[in-house]
């Protein structure tokens, strides 16, 4: 039996099992059409391409999706990769299937200035379609899962790009939709290609203790099972393995040792009724000692993705082992495994009417739809990423309605989650009956009330304390509509100051044709519109300056004289760095050199040297603020050059600024993954949470590598600024 026949046999068997013995006839037409259109195509592995859509359809059937979705899974690449058109698809299989396939088809008919912009537009297209029909993202998740399972046949660069994209967009979306089974596999497969050394290390550590751990889990299951049977409780008890990515996050981001990760061992108990959940919880606490503050009731307070379970962490006093127990009903377990897919059962084109499902979809639509207003594609994706990845707190209105907000949120965030006007006019807040400042940090379980005044208005200072992207955008919209002259002046001042910090005169960068390029890209008609957008927070100074400096440098290659008035001297406050070689003084040999600790030059920087007694020649970046002082004080200045072919590493420092504290841990994780992916040696990573800054020490080969890292981190969700120190 060849690979296509084997894949088909598995799909047919599953569909008959899930949907009935005669069900395959409903899908055979779509299957045959997909085979016909993909018949001459191959995958990177050399396997027939048709195997991929068969696997996608299999995953969708596993999830219990409707007929149109499974057909769309079989046909999802036909419009993009074959001459088959949407009109032909609609004629052959109906409007529903055609619309789903169109939604997951990449945009390729427009010209974009970069791969990043094109990819951002593809994501936006997919996400906006998802806001209308969640089946779109379910198909994309199934598609991405199969692609990751066969990623080994792609180039290293494509492997890393696909893995990063998965961790930034697809895994967080799977989490938001409650599709944990798919989320965990996406994360583990991505880690395998982003940081293969750590992945292998974790796999080895897990394997070394597998037998011992499985024996202990079996003993725990036997003990709890006996207790439940004695009390007439029917339950299915299993050990719950922890994902490699979750272990990685705790070891490398939270700096825990492997043996310190308490929930490597966990039990999952599935019972018949909600009441049984609480009875089992009591019995668990009779058998093992519960840890204070480690009990969570997600049954009465579900997570925003509708996840429900009781969680408790206990200690086995016989050996001191700590482990977690999760307790849920069969229906809760189905939702926990498959999330939104567990609710999406179509009958005559209608959803099953589950109110919790409708609430979840309303939240997803709100997240995606308001982000689409007044944003370019890259800004839109960055904002969505930020809202997808942050931790959440659950708070209550005085009437008992639950509001989900990013961790660290304030009453201001809460007010804007109620209504824009409530946020714009809020004056004070009560939490649990007590008056609190608007900057108070909300905790899960708080009951929050807001007082308003028709004469009140937002403060720009609120942008420094709020955590939700929704509140941030609503405040920006308020200032966009008011105080235009103030916004223009403020924006111009912000641009000038940031340009100075980067070592440039803003006026030298503001050529008419360069400005027009930037304004066209971001949709601004005049320079004042651009300044105003910076002033109210509609666009960052880094985004504008990055493009202007890029255009300036391109012109500088043709006309070096334009640089005479462009550069200014900037102050650097970097601390000590280690000695490194890699420079030469023309005409002089065997001279001791070391790198200046104030500006930390790396190959590719313009450099200059000066003679210091007993230390030989100290090498500075030519734009270092100390160079002028040394010249004025009469130091002997030398022309120095980078040694060609030198392959050493050079220390550097980078500061990464987050919009708020809630993003710091996620950005720290992104930093570690980015450095591993780029092959850059990390020396240290120090978050300064009270200032929302992460200080990074690293060793790089040259300026190009350092700049690539800075640009990569600048594009991350939640990052406000990245600069070299």
C-alpha positions in Angstrom: 0.0 0.0 0.0 1.5 3.4 -1.0 1.5 6.5 1.2 -1.5 8.1 -0.5 -3.7 4.9 -0.1 -2.6 4.6 3.5 -3.5 8.2 4.3 -6.8 7.8 2.5 -7.6 4.6 4.4 -7.0 6.3 7.8 -9.2 9.3 6.8 -12.1 7.1 5.5 -11.9 5.0 8.7 -12.1 8.0 10.9 -14.9 9.7 9.0 -17.0 6.5 9.2 -16.3 6.3 12.9 -17.1 9.9 13.6 -20.0 10.5 11.2 -21.4 7.1 10.3 -20.7 4.3 7.9 -22.2 6.0 4.8 -20.6 9.4 5.5 -17.6 9.0 3.2 -19.8 9.4 0.1 -20.3 13.0 1.1 -16.5 13.6 1.0 -15.4 11.5 -1.9 -16.0 14.2 -4.5 -13.8 16.7 -2.7 -11.2 14.0 -2.1 -11.1 13.1 -5.8 -10.9 16.7 -6.9 -8.0 17.4 -4.6 -6.2 14.3 -5.9 -6.8 15.4 -9.5 -5.5 19.0 -9.0 -2.4 18.0 -6.9 -1.5 14.8 -8.9 1.8 16.1 -10.2 2.9 18.0 -7.1 5.4 16.8 -4.5 6.2 17.9 -1.0 9.8 18.8 0.1 10.0 15.2 1.5 9.4 13.8 -2.0 6.0 12.5 -1.0 2.9 13.2 -3.2 1.5 16.6 -2.2 -2.0 15.2 -1.8 -0.9 13.5 1.5 -0.8 17.0 3.1 -4.5 18.0 2.5 -5.5 14.4 3.5 -3.7 14.9 6.9 -5.3 18.3 7.3 -8.7 16.8 6.8 -7.9 14.0 9.2 -7.1 16.5 12.0 -10.3 18.4 11.3 -12.3 15.2 11.5 -10.6 14.3 14.7 -11.8 17.7 16.1 -15.3 16.8 15.0 -15.7 19.7 12.6 -18.6 19.9 10.1 -18.6 18.7 6.5 -17.9 22.0 4.9 -14.8 22.5 7.0 -13.4 19.0 6.3 -14.0 19.5 2.5 -12.3 22.9 2.7 -9.4 21.1 4.4 -9.1 18.7 1.5 -9.2 21.6 -1.0 -7.5 24.3 1.0 -4.4 24.6 -1.3 -6.2 24.2 -4.7 -6.9 27.9 -5.4 -3.5 29.0 -4.3 -1.3 26.2 -5.9 -3.3 25.1 -8.9 -5.2 26.7 -11.8 -8.5 26.0 -10.0 -10.5 29.2 -9.3 -12.8 30.2 -6.5 -15.7 30.4 -9.0 -15.0 26.8 -10.0 -14.8 25.7 -6.4 -18.1 27.5 -5.6 -19.7 25.8 -8.6 -18.5 22.3 -7.6 -18.8 22.4 -3.8 -20.9 25.4 -2.8 -20.5 28.9 -1.3 -19.6 27.7 2.2 -16.6 25.6 1.1 -15.4 28.2 -1.4 -15.5 31.0 1.2 -13.5 29.0 3.7 -10.8 28.1 1.1 -10.6 31.7 -0.1 -10.1 32.9 3.5 -7.1 30.6 4.0 -5.5 31.4 0.6 -2.5 33.7 0.8 -2.5 37.1 -0.8 -0.2 37.1 -3.8 -1.7 39.6 -6.3 -0.3 42.8 -4.7 3.2 44.2 -4.5 4.7 44.7 -1.0 7.9 46.5 0.0 9.0 43.5 2.1 8.3 39.9 3.1 7.3 41.2 6.5 4.7 43.5 5.1 3.3 40.7 2.8 3.2 38.3 5.7 1.5 40.8 7.9 -1.2 41.4 5.2 -1.7 37.6 4.9 -2.1 37.3 8.7 -4.5 40.2 8.7 -6.6 38.7 6.0 -6.8 35.4 7.8 -7.6 37.0 11.2 -10.3 39.3 9.9 -11.9 36.2 8.2 -11.6 34.4 11.5 -13.6 37.1 13.2 -16.4 36.3 10.9 -16.0 32.5 10.9 -13.8 30.7 13.4 -13.6 27.7 11.1 -11.0 29.6 9.1 -8.4 29.5 11.9 -9.3 25.9 12.8 -8.3 25.0 9.2 -5.1 27.0 9.4 -4.2 25.4 12.7 -4.6 21.9 11.2 -2.6 23.0 8.2 0.2 24.4 10.3 0.3 21.3 12.5 0.9 19.0 9.6 3.5 21.4 8.1 5.4 21.4 11.4 5.3 17.6 11.6 7.2 17.5 8.3 9.4 20.5 8.8 12.6 18.4 8.9 12.6 18.4 5.0 12.8 22.2 4.7 15.9 24.5 4.9 17.1 25.6 8.3 16.0 29.2 7.6 12.5 28.1 6.7 12.3 25.8 9.7 13.1 28.7 12.0 10.8 31.1 10.3 7.9 28.7 10.4 8.6 27.8 14.0 8.8 31.5 15.1 5.6 32.3 13.2 3.9 29.4 15.0 4.9 30.6 18.5 3.9 34.2 17.8 0.5 33.7 16.1 -0.8 30.1 15.8 0.0 28.7 19.3 -1.4 31.8 21.1 -4.6 31.6 18.9 -5.0 27.9 19.7 -4.6 28.9 23.4 -7.2 31.7 23.1 -9.6 29.2 21.4 -9.0 26.6 24.1 -7.5 24.1 21.7 -4.8 23.0 24.1 -4.1 19.6 22.5 -3.0 21.3 19.3 -1.4 24.2 21.1 1.0 21.9 23.0 2.1 20.0 19.9 2.6 23.3 18.0 4.8 24.7 20.8 6.9 21.5 21.2 7.5 21.1 17.5 8.5 24.8 17.2 10.9 24.6 20.1 12.6 21.6 18.3 13.7 23.9 15.5 14.2 27.2 17.3 16.4 25.8 20.1 17.3 22.2 19.2 20.1 22.0 21.9 17.6 22.8 24.7 14.9 20.6 23.2 17.3 17.7 23.1 18.5 18.4 26.6 14.9 18.4 28.0 13.9 15.3 26.0 16.9 13.5 27.5 16.1 14.6 31.1 12.5 13.6 30.7 13.5 10.2 29.3 16.0 9.5 32.0 13.4 9.6 34.7 10.4 8.3 32.7 10.3 4.8 34.2 10.6 6.1 37.8 8.0 8.8 37.2 5.5 6.5 35.5 5.8 4.0 38.4 5.1 6.8 40.9 2.2 8.2 38.9 0.7 4.6 38.7 0.9 4.4 42.5 -0.8 7.8 42.9 -3.6 6.7 40.5 -4.1 3.5 42.4 -4.3 5.3 45.7 -6.8 7.9 44.5 -8.8 5.3 42.5 -9.3 3.1 45.6 -10.4 6.1 47.6 -13.0 7.2 45.0 -14.4 3.6 44.6 -14.8 3.3 48.3 -17.1 6.4 48.1 -19.0 5.4 45.0 -17.4 7.9 42.7 -16.9 6.8 39.1 -13.8 8.5 37.5 -11.2 8.2 34.8 -7.7 9.0 36.2 -4.6 9.5 34.1 -1.2 11.0 34.4 -0.8 14.3 32.6 2.5 14.8 30.8 4.0 18.3 30.8 4.9 19.7 27.4 8.6 20.2 26.5 7.9 23.9 25.7 6.4 24.4 29.2 9.4 22.9 30.8 11.7 25.0 28.6 9.8 28.2 29.7 10.3 27.4 33.3 13.9 26.3 33.1 15.2 29.1 30.8 12.9 32.0 31.4 12.0 31.5 35.1 15.5 30.1 35.9 14.2 26.9 37.6 16.2 23.7 37.8 14.6 20.7 36.2 13.9 19.1 39.6 12.3 22.3 40.8 9.4 22.1 38.3 6.6 20.8 40.6 4.1 19.9 37.9 6.2 17.5 35.9 4.0 15.0 37.7 0.3 15.6 37.5 -3.0 13.8 37.6 -6.1 14.5 35.6 -9.4 13.2 37.0 -12.5 13.1 34.7 -15.9 12.5 36.5 -19.6 12.5 35.6 -21.0 15.6 37.3 -20.0 19.0 38.5 -20.8 18.0 42.1 -18.4 15.0 41.7 -15.6 17.5 40.9 -15.9 19.1 44.4 -16.3 15.8 46.2 -13.2 14.5 44.5 -11.3 17.6 45.4 -12.2 17.0 49.1 -10.9 13.5 48.9 -7.7 14.6 47.2 -7.1 16.9 50.1 -7.7 14.1 52.6 -5.1 11.9 50.9 -2.4 14.6 50.4 -1.7 17.9 52.0 -2.8 20.9 49.8 -0.5 23.8 49.3 -1.9 27.2 50.4 -2.9 29.5 47.5 -2.4 26.7 44.9 -6.2 26.0 44.6 -8.0 27.4 41.5 -11.7 27.1 40.7 -12.0 27.5 37.0 -15.4 25.8 37.1 -17.3 28.6 38.7 -14.9 31.2 37.2 -14.0 29.8 33.7 -11.0 31.2 31.8 -11.9 33.5 28.8 -11.4 30.5 26.4 -14.2 28.6 28.4 -11.7 26.3 30.1 -13.2 24.8 33.2 -11.5 22.6 35.8 -10.5 22.5 39.5 -6.8 22.7 40.0 -5.0 22.0 43.2 -1.3 21.4 44.1 -0.6 18.9 46.9 2.4 17.4 48.8 2.9 13.7 49.2 4.1 13.7 52.8 5.6 10.3 52.5 8.4 11.5 50.1 8.0 15.3 49.9 7.0 15.1 46.2 4.8 18.0 44.9 2.3 17.4 42.2 -0.8 18.9 40.6 -4.3 17.4 40.3 -6.9 18.6 37.7 -10.5 17.6 38.1 -13.2 18.1 35.5 -16.3 16.6 33.9 -16.3 14.7 30.6 -17.8 17.8 28.8 -15.3 20.1 30.4 -12.5 17.7 29.3 -13.8 17.8 25.7 -13.7 21.6 25.7 -10.3 21.6 27.4 -8.9 19.4 24.7 -10.6 20.8 21.6 -11.7 24.2 22.7 -13.8 26.1 20.2 -14.0 23.0 17.9 -15.9 21.2 20.6 -18.8 23.6 20.1 -18.7 24.0 16.4 -21.3 21.5 15.2 -23.1 22.8 12.1 -26.7 21.9 11.4 -28.1 23.4 8.2 -25.2 26.0 8.4 -26.0 27.1 12.0 -23.8 26.7 15.1 -25.1 24.7 18.0 -26.3 27.7 20.0 -24.0 27.2 23.0 -24.1 30.4 24.9 -20.5 30.0 26.2 -19.3 29.5 22.7 -21.1 32.6 21.5 -19.5 34.6 24.3 -16.0 33.3 23.4 -16.6 34.2 19.7 -17.8 37.7 20.7 -14.6 38.3 22.6 -12.5 37.1 19.6 -14.4 39.3 17.2 -14.0 42.3 19.5 -10.2 41.6 19.8 -9.8 41.4 16.0 -12.3 43.9 14.6 -11.3 47.0 16.6 -7.7 46.3 16.0 -8.3 46.7 12.2 -9.3 50.3 12.5 -6.7 52.9 11.5 -3.7 50.5 11.6 -1.4 49.3 8.9 -1.0 45.5 8.6 2.2 45.3 10.7 0.7 47.5 13.5 -2.4 45.4 13.5 -0.5 42.1 13.8 1.7 43.5 16.6 -1.3 44.6 18.5 -3.1 41.3 18.1 0.1 39.4 19.2 0.2 41.5 22.3 -3.4 40.8 23.3 -3.0 37.1 22.5 0.1 36.4 24.7 -0.4 38.3 28.0 -1.6 36.6 31.2 -5.1 37.6 32.4 -7.0 38.6 35.5 -10.7 37.9 36.0 -12.6 40.7 37.8 -16.3 41.3 38.4 -18.7 44.2 37.7 -21.0 45.2 40.7 -23.7 43.1 38.9 -21.5 40.0 38.8 -20.5 40.0 35.2 -16.9 38.7 34.6 -14.4 40.9 32.7 -11.1 39.4 31.5 -8.2 41.9 31.5 -4.4 41.6 31.0 -2.4 41.0 34.1 -1.5 44.2 35.8 -4.6 46.1 34.6 -6.0 49.1 36.4 -9.5 50.4 36.9 -8.9 52.5 33.8 -8.5 49.3 31.7 -11.7 48.0 33.4 -13.6 51.3 32.6 -12.7 51.1 28.9 -13.7 47.4 28.8 -17.2 48.5 29.8 -17.6 51.3 27.3 -15.4 54.0 25.6 -17.4 56.8 27.2 -17.1 55.2 30.7 -13.3 55.2 30.2 -13.1 58.7 28.9 -15.1 60.2 31.8 -14.0 58.0 34.7 -12.8 59.9 37.8 -12.5 57.3 40.6 -12.9 53.6 41.3 -14.1 51.3 44.1 -12.6 47.8 44.5 -14.4 45.4 46.9 -16.2 48.4 48.3 -13.1 50.5 49.0 -12.1 53.7 47.2 -8.8 53.1 45.3 -6.7 55.2 42.9 -7.2 54.7 39.2 -3.6 53.3 39.1 -4.5 50.4 41.5 -3.5 47.0 40.1 -6.5 44.7 39.9 -6.4 41.1 41.2 -8.4 38.1 40.1 -11.7 38.1 42.0 -11.9 41.9 42.6 -15.3 43.5 42.3 -14.8 46.9 40.5 -17.1 49.9 40.3 -16.3 53.1 38.3 -17.5 56.7 39.0 -17.7 59.1 36.1 -18.2 62.8 35.5 -19.4 64.4 32.3 -16.7 67.0 32.6 -13.8 64.5 33.0 -11.5 63.6 30.2 -8.5 61.1 29.7 -5.0 62.0 30.8 -1.9 61.2 28.6 -0.4 59.8 31.8 -2.9 57.0 31.7 -0.9 55.6 28.7 2.0 54.9 31.1 -0.1 52.7 33.5 -2.8 50.9 31.5 -2.2 47.4 30.3 -4.9 46.5 27.7 -4.3 47.3 24.1 -8.0 48.1 23.8 -7.8 50.9 26.4 -4.6 52.2 24.9 -6.2 52.5 21.4 -9.3 54.2 22.8 -7.2 56.8 24.6 -5.1 57.3 21.4 -8.4 57.8 19.5 -9.5 60.4 22.0 -6.3 62.4 21.6 -6.4 62.0 17.9 -9.7 63.7 17.7 -8.7 66.6 20.1 -5.8 68.9 20.5 -4.3 68.5 17.0 -1.9 71.4 17.4 -0.6 69.9 20.7 -0.2 66.5 19.0 1.8 68.0 16.2 4.2 69.9 18.5 4.5 66.9 20.8 5.2 64.5 17.9 7.9 66.7 16.3 9.6 67.0 19.7 9.5 63.2 20.2 11.0 62.6 16.8 13.8 65.1 17.3 14.8 63.7 20.6 14.8 60.1 19.4 16.8 61.1 16.3 19.4 62.8 18.6 19.6 59.7 20.7 20.4 57.7 17.6 23.0 60.2 16.5 21.2 62.1 13.7 20.0 65.6 13.0 16.3 65.1 12.2 16.3 67.9 9.7 18.9 66.0 7.6 16.6 63.0 7.5 13.4 65.0 6.5 14.0 65.1 2.7 10.7 65.6 0.9 11.0 62.4 -1.2 12.0 60.3 1.9 9.1 61.7 4.0 6.7 61.0 1.1 7.8 57.3 1.1 7.1 57.0 4.8 3.8 58.9 4.6 2.6 56.8 1.7 3.5 53.5 3.5 1.5 54.5 6.7 -1.3 56.4 5.1 -0.6 60.0 6.1 -1.3 62.9 3.7 0.8 65.7 5.3 3.9 66.0 7.5 1.6 67.5 10.2 -0.6 64.4 10.0 2.6 62.3 10.6 3.7 64.5 13.6 0.2 64.4 15.0 0.1 60.6 14.8 3.4 60.4 16.7 1.9 62.8 19.3 -1.2 60.9 20.0 0.6 57.5 19.8 -0.7 56.3 16.5 2.8 55.4 15.3 6.2 55.0 17.1 9.1 57.3 16.4 11.3 54.2 15.9 9.1 53.0 12.9 9.5 56.4 11.2 13.2 56.9 11.9 14.1 53.4 10.9 12.8 54.0 7.4 14.2 57.5 7.1 17.7 56.3 8.3 17.5 53.4 5.9 16.8 55.8 3.0 19.5 58.2 4.2 22.1 55.5 4.3 21.2 54.3 0.8 21.7 57.9 -0.5 24.9 58.2 1.5 26.4 55.4 -0.6 25.9 57.5 -3.7 26.6 61.0 -2.3 28.9 60.8 0.8 28.8 64.6 1.2 25.2 64.5 2.5 26.5 63.0 5.7 28.4 66.1 6.8 25.5 67.7 8.7 23.5 64.5 9.4 25.5 62.9 12.2 25.7 64.3 15.7 27.5 63.0 18.8 25.5 60.9 21.2 26.2 59.9 24.8 26.8 56.3 25.7 26.8 55.0 29.3 27.9 51.4 28.8 29.8 49.7 31.6 32.8 47.5 31.5 33.5 45.0 28.6 36.2 42.5 28.2 39.3 42.9 26.0 39.1 41.8 22.4 41.3 41.7 19.3 40.3 42.2 15.7 41.7 45.7 14.9 44.9 46.8 13.2 46.9 50.1 12.8 48.1 50.6 9.2 51.9 50.4 9.1 52.3 49.4 12.7 52.5 45.8 14.0 52.3 44.1 17.4 50.5 47.0 19.2 48.4 46.2 22.3 44.8 47.2 21.6 41.6 47.0 23.6 38.0 48.1 23.1 36.7 51.2 24.9 34.1 50.3 27.6 32.1 53.5 26.9 31.0 52.7 23.3 31.7 49.0 22.8 32.7 49.0 19.1 32.1 45.9 17.0 33.3 45.1 13.5 31.4 47.2 11.0 31.4 50.3 13.3 33.5 53.3 12.1 36.3 53.4 14.6 39.2 55.5 15.8 42.0 54.8 18.3 44.0 56.9 20.9 47.1 56.0 22.7 46.9 55.5 26.5 49.8 55.0 28.8 50.3 51.4 29.7 47.3 50.2 27.8 48.4 50.6 24.2 45.6 51.8 21.8 42.0 52.1 23.0 39.5 51.7 20.2 36.3 53.8 20.1 33.4 54.2 17.8 34.0 57.3 15.9 30.7 58.8 17.0 31.5 58.2 20.7 31.0 61.3 22.8 34.4 60.8 24.5 36.4 61.1 21.2 36.0 64.9 21.0 37.2 65.3 24.6 40.3 63.2 24.0 41.2 65.2 20.9 40.7 68.5 22.8 42.9 67.2 25.7 45.7 66.3 23.3 45.6 62.5 23.2 47.5 60.9 20.3 44.7 59.9 17.9 45.4 57.1 15.4 43.6 55.7 12.3 42.6 52.1 13.1 40.9 49.6 11.0 39.1 46.3 11.5 41.2 43.3 10.8 39.8 41.4 7.7 38.9 37.8 8.3 38.9 38.0 12.1 36.4 35.5 13.5 36.2 36.4 17.1 33.2 37.6 19.2 32.7 41.1 20.5 30.6 42.0 23.5 27.7 44.4 23.2 24.7 45.6 25.2 21.2 46.2 24.1 18.2 47.6 26.1 14.8 46.4 25.2 11.9 48.6 26.4 8.4 47.1 27.0 5.2 49.1 26.8 4.3 47.8 30.3 5.3 45.3 33.0 2.9 42.6 31.8 4.9 42.2 28.7 8.4 42.0 30.3 8.4 38.2 30.9 7.1 37.4 27.4 9.7 39.7 25.8 12.4 38.1 27.8 11.3 34.7 26.5 11.2 36.1 22.9 14.7 37.5 23.4 16.2 34.1 24.5 14.5 32.4 21.6 15.6 35.0 19.1 19.2 34.8 20.2 19.2 31.0 20.0 17.6 31.1 16.6 20.2 33.6 15.3 23.2 31.8 16.8 24.1 34.8 19.0 25.8 34.0 22.4 23.8 35.4 25.3 25.9 36.5 28.2 23.2 37.8 30.6 19.6 38.9 30.5 18.4 41.2 33.4 14.8 42.4 33.5 14.3 45.7 35.3 10.5 45.4 35.8 9.9 48.7 37.6 11.2 50.5 34.5 9.9 47.9 31.9 13.4 47.4 30.5 15.4 44.3 29.8 19.2 44.7 29.8 20.8 42.2 27.4 24.6 41.4 27.3 25.6 39.4 24.2 28.6 38.5 22.1 28.3 39.2 18.4 30.4 38.7 15.3 29.8 42.1 13.8 27.5 45.1 13.5 25.2 43.4 10.9 24.4 40.6 13.3 23.8 43.1 16.1 21.5 45.2 13.9 19.6 42.2 12.7 18.9 41.3 16.4 17.8 44.8 17.2 15.5 44.9 14.2 14.0 41.5 15.1 13.2 42.5 18.6 11.8 45.9 17.5 9.1 44.0 15.6 8.0 42.0 18.6 4.6 42.5 20.2 4.8 44.6 23.4 8.2 46.1 22.5 8.2 49.9 22.5 11.9 50.5 21.7 15.2 48.7 21.3 18.5 50.4 21.3 22.2 49.7 21.6 24.0 51.0 24.6 
